[in-house]
C-alpha cells in the first residue's frame, strides 16, 4: 500500500500519539481540531484499523495505534533532524536567536555555566533588534517577547519591568537632568516616562520643558545614562549589576510592567532533540538560581 499521498494523515496521527490530545496536536500543527479529526478518520479508513479510542474525557491508542505510533515517532523525528541538517543545523549545534538587551544583560553573564555543562554543544548566539519570524531557517530556538506562533512551545523566562535610573554621579549633583525616552514615534514621544509617572504616582518624574533625549533601544539608553547624559527607563535585569555596584541610582523603587515578557520558544516537534532539550533544561536551572537570589534579596529588605 502506497502511503506517500497520505503523509498528512500519518503526520497528524504521529502528533496526536505523542500528546494523546487532539487539541494539543492541533496547536502544534497549526490547524483546527476538526482538521485533525478529519485526518484521523481518513487514516483509519486507509489502514482498516481503529487507531484511537475514547478514554474517559481523553483519548488512548488502541493496540494497532500503539504499534503504528512506535514506528512513526522515530521516523518523523529523523525527518526533522534531516531537515535541520539540510539547512545548516546539526544535533550538536544550536542557533539561539535572542534580543540584544536580554543577551547582553541576562544570557552572557551565565554562559560559562552552559559551556561547562554542555561542552559538546556549539551554541551560536544570533542577536537581533526586532523579533524575527520563528522558523527553522532563522534559528533553532528563540528568546522573544512575542511567543504567539502556533506549533511552538513557549517557556516564560523573565517578566519585563522598567526601572528609572540615573548615574550616581548625576544623582549626587542634586540638580536637574535630561530625560531619555525610547518611545520615538510621533504622538508617543516620552510616553514611557508618562506611563511610569502615573504608575508610581510620581508626577515630578517628568521633564518640565519636555526636551527629550532619544534612544531606539534600551542598551543605547543605558549607555547614555552611564555617560551622565540623563535618566532612562530600562528593564530591571539590564540595570541590576550596576545598581548593585553603586554606579547607578534608582529614582524610584516602583517597577513598571510592560507585559512584553521574554520567552524561550522552541518548535513542539523538535523539543525532544537532545541539544534543544539540554538548552531548555539549562534555562530552567538558571531561572531557578535567579528566583532563589531574588527571594534572598526580598528577605533582606523585610528583615528588621
C-alpha positions in Angstrom: 0.0 0.0 0.0 1.4 3.4 -1.0 1.1 6.0 1.8 3.2 8.7 0.2 0.0 10.6 -0.8 -1.3 10.4 2.8 1.7 11.8 4.7 -0.5 14.5 6.2 -2.7 11.9 7.8 0.3 10.0 9.1 1.9 13.2 10.5 -1.3 14.1 12.2 -1.6 10.7 13.8 2.0 10.8 14.9 1.4 14.2 16.6 -1.7 13.0 18.3 0.0 9.9 19.5 2.7 12.0 21.3 0.3 14.3 23.0 -2.7 12.0 23.4 -4.7 15.1 22.8 -6.4 16.4 19.6 -6.3 20.0 21.0 -2.6 19.8 21.7 -1.9 18.2 18.3 -3.9 20.9 16.5 -1.9 23.6 18.4 1.4 22.0 17.3 0.3 21.6 13.7 -1.3 25.0 13.4 -4.6 23.7 12.3 -8.1 23.3 13.7 -9.2 20.4 15.9 -11.8 19.4 13.2 -9.0 19.2 10.7 -7.1 16.8 13.0 -10.2 14.7 13.5 -10.7 14.5 9.7 -7.1 13.3 9.1 -7.5 10.7 11.9 -10.7 9.3 10.3 -9.0 9.3 6.9 -6.1 7.3 8.2 -8.3 4.8 10.0 -10.2 4.2 6.7 -6.9 3.7 4.8 -5.4 1.2 7.3 -8.7 -0.5 8.1 -8.0 -0.4 11.8 -9.2 1.6 14.7 -6.2 3.5 16.0 -7.6 5.8 18.7 -10.4 5.3 21.2 -12.0 7.4 23.9 -10.6 7.0 27.4 -12.8 8.9 29.9 -12.6 12.5 28.9 -9.5 11.9 26.9 -8.2 9.5 24.2 -6.0 6.5 24.2 -4.3 4.4 21.5 -5.6 1.0 20.5 -3.1 -1.9 20.2 -2.9 -1.1 16.4 -2.4 2.6 17.2 0.4 1.9 19.7 2.2 -0.3 17.2 1.9 2.3 14.4 3.0 5.1 16.8 6.2 3.2 17.8 7.2 3.1 14.2 6.1 6.6 13.2 7.6 8.7 16.1 11.3 7.9 15.4 10.6 8.1 11.6 9.3 11.7 11.9 12.0 12.6 14.4 14.6 11.5 11.8 12.9 13.6 9.2 13.0 16.7 11.5 16.7 16.1 12.1 17.4 15.6 8.4 15.7 18.9 7.6 17.7 20.7 10.3 20.9 19.3 8.9 20.0 20.3 5.4 19.6 24.0 6.4 22.8 24.1 8.3 21.8 22.7 11.8 23.1 19.6 13.4 22.2 17.8 16.6 25.2 19.3 18.4 24.8 22.8 17.2 22.0 25.2 18.3 21.3 28.6 16.8 19.7 30.7 19.5 18.2 34.0 18.2 17.9 36.4 21.0 17.1 40.1 21.5 20.1 42.4 22.3 19.2 43.6 25.8 18.4 40.1 27.1 21.5 38.6 25.5 23.8 41.3 27.0 22.4 41.5 30.5 21.0 38.1 31.3 22.4 35.4 29.0 26.1 36.3 28.6 26.9 36.6 32.3 25.6 33.0 32.7 27.1 31.4 29.6 30.1 29.9 31.3 27.7 27.6 33.2 26.3 26.3 29.9 29.7 25.8 28.3 30.9 23.8 31.4 27.8 21.6 31.5 27.5 21.1 27.7 31.0 21.2 26.1 29.7 19.1 23.2 27.1 21.7 22.1 28.1 24.6 19.9 25.7 27.4 20.9 25.5 30.0 18.2 24.1 33.3 19.5 22.3 35.3 16.9 21.4 38.8 18.2 18.5 40.7 16.6 17.0 44.2 17.2 13.4 43.2 16.2 11.6 39.9 16.9 12.3 37.6 13.9 9.9 35.2 12.3 10.0 31.9 14.2 11.2 29.3 11.6 14.0 26.7 11.2 15.5 29.0 8.6 16.3 31.7 11.1 17.0 29.7 14.3 16.6 26.6 16.3 15.5 28.4 19.5 14.3 31.9 20.1 14.1 34.3 23.0 11.3 36.6 22.1 8.7 38.9 23.6 6.1 37.6 21.0 5.5 33.9 21.8 2.4 33.6 19.7 3.5 31.3 16.8 1.4 28.2 16.6 3.3 25.0 16.8 5.9 26.4 19.2 6.4 25.7 22.9 6.9 29.0 24.9 8.6 29.0 28.3 8.5 32.2 30.3 12.0 33.4 31.2 11.7 36.8 32.7 8.9 39.4 33.0 10.0 42.8 31.7 9.7 45.6 34.3 11.1 49.1 33.7 13.0 51.0 36.4 14.1 54.7 36.4 17.8 55.0 36.6 20.4 57.8 36.5 24.2 57.6 37.1 25.2 58.0 40.7 27.5 60.9 39.7 24.5 62.8 38.2 22.3 61.9 41.2 24.9 63.3 43.6 24.8 66.7 42.0 21.1 67.1 43.1 20.4 69.2 40.0 18.0 68.8 37.1 18.9 66.4 34.4 17.7 65.4 30.9 15.3 62.5 30.3 16.0 59.8 27.8 13.0 58.2 26.1 12.9 55.0 23.9 9.4 56.0 22.5 10.3 57.8 19.3 7.1 57.6 17.3 5.3 60.9 16.8 2.5 61.2 19.3 4.2 58.7 21.6 7.4 60.5 22.4 8.0 60.3 26.2 5.0 58.0 26.8 7.3 55.6 28.6 8.0 58.2 31.3 4.4 59.3 31.4 3.2 55.8 32.0 5.8 55.3 34.7 4.8 58.6 36.4 1.2 57.5 36.5 2.1 54.0 37.8 4.4 55.2 40.5 2.4 58.3 41.4 5.4 60.5 40.7 4.4 63.4 38.5 7.7 65.0 39.4 9.5 62.4 37.3 8.7 64.2 34.1 10.8 66.9 32.4 9.3 70.4 32.9 10.4 71.7 29.4 9.6 68.4 27.5 13.1 68.4 26.0 13.9 64.8 25.5 16.9 62.8 24.6 16.2 59.8 22.3 17.4 56.2 22.1 15.9 53.5 20.0 16.9 50.6 22.2 17.4 50.0 26.0 21.1 49.2 25.6 21.7 52.6 24.0 19.7 54.3 26.7 21.7 52.6 29.4 25.0 53.6 27.8 23.8 57.2 27.7 23.0 57.0 31.4 26.5 55.6 32.1 27.9 58.7 30.4 26.0 61.1 32.6 23.7 62.3 29.8 20.4 61.8 31.7 17.9 59.4 33.2 16.3 56.5 31.4 13.7 53.7 31.9 15.3 50.3 31.3 14.5 46.7 32.2 15.5 45.9 35.8 17.8 43.0 34.8 19.7 45.3 32.5 20.5 47.8 35.2 20.9 45.5 38.2 24.6 44.8 38.0 25.5 48.5 38.1 22.8 49.2 40.7 24.5 46.6 42.9 27.9 48.2 42.3 26.6 51.6 43.2 27.3 53.1 39.7 23.7 53.7 39.0 20.9 55.1 41.3 17.2 54.4 41.2 14.9 57.4 41.1 12.0 55.3 42.5 11.5 51.8 43.7 8.4 51.0 41.6 8.8 48.7 38.7 6.6 49.3 35.6 5.5 46.1 33.9 5.5 46.3 30.1 3.7 43.0 29.5 6.4 42.3 26.9 7.9 39.4 28.7 10.8 37.2 27.5 10.0 33.7 26.4 12.2 30.8 25.2 10.4 29.4 22.1 11.2 26.0 20.5 9.2 24.2 17.9 7.0 21.5 19.5 8.1 18.9 17.0 11.8 19.5 17.9 11.6 19.7 21.7 12.9 16.2 22.2 16.1 16.8 20.2 19.0 16.3 22.6 20.7 19.7 22.1 17.4 21.6 22.3 16.3 19.7 25.3 19.6 20.4 27.0 19.2 24.1 26.3 15.7 24.2 27.8 16.9 22.3 30.9 19.8 24.8 31.3 17.5 27.8 31.1 15.2 26.2 33.8 18.2 25.7 36.0 19.4 29.3 35.7 15.9 30.6 36.2 15.8 28.6 39.5 19.0 30.2 40.6 17.7 33.7 39.7 14.5 33.2 41.6 16.3 32.0 44.7 18.6 35.0 44.6 15.6 37.3 44.3 13.9 35.6 47.3 17.0 36.2 49.4 17.1 39.9 48.4 13.5 40.2 49.4 14.1 38.7 52.8 17.0 41.1 53.4 14.6 44.0 52.7 11.9 42.9 55.0 14.1 41.8 57.9 14.3 44.3 60.7 
